[in-house]
């Protein structure tokens, strides 16, 4: 199928969001999430992704709970008791149980962990998955989480920037030394190194395109993954900033989504309406699209069929 500018759309990469599916799965059935990843792989999905929280505090629901419990968790809209399994532990199990599908730690709240410990865990997971790991480091939004772990919330962006610098050094050679605002060490050997010399593939994104995000994309990124509906203006701003920095969006995996309005607070959303958004985003240059199963189905036993239906429908829409 041709786009408005005459180019040809390729079949999108589809990402299965394994996080927050508690309306259709038992939150203690972590093995069940591994099986869902296997079903996504069998159906032809390109990636499964798991998001991140270590813990939640009272302000997690400060904006009121999400009206429909199937919806995405966003800042301030969730029950503080919402289960958030360790994403790296879960992805390790998925890596061992699959062979092809990429595994995504998206988003990964890096400032909550020491950069060397996290670099070690990520390198090991990248090796275990044989290079299938994708990470999206973020600073997140939840002050209660930072306070409980004694990490300064107001400096979380500067912490992340220093962590990214440390990872780049620690993954490329040994020994490595670093003296910074938050972390200092000398002549450490972080082994084994990741599967790829540069480390795991790295996405960045957020609710808006801002200078810090652009800087991280230019220096470390391989993908752009915004939060919420993708707008033409955001993509134009991103392209302009990247050109100014000597890069283009052609260098990046552009990651969109499939969010829709629920018909009411007690029902699933229509799948067809969600997938119809993909061609519009493809015209903006997006190639990869995330979809959360529990927005569209309530029955865990329907997941394998759902995955196959998504792949079939997307192929029809985009070829």
Secondary structure, 3 states (H helix, E strand, C coil): CECCCCCECCCCEEEEECCCCCCCCCCCCHHHHHHHHHHHHHHCCCEEEECCCCCCCHHHHCCCCCCCCCCCCCCCCCCCCCCCCCHHHHHHHHHHHCCCCEEEEEEEEHHHCCHHHHHHHHHHHHHHCCCCEEEEEECCCCHHHHHHCCCCHHHHHHHHHHHHHHHHHHHHCCCEEEECCCCEEEEECCCCCCCCCCCCEEEECCCCCCHHHHHHHHHHCCEEECCCCCCHHHHHHHHHHHHHCCCCHHHCEEEEECCCCCCCCCCCCCHHHHHCHHHHHHHCCCCEEEECHHHCCCCHHHHHHHHHHHHHHHHHHHC
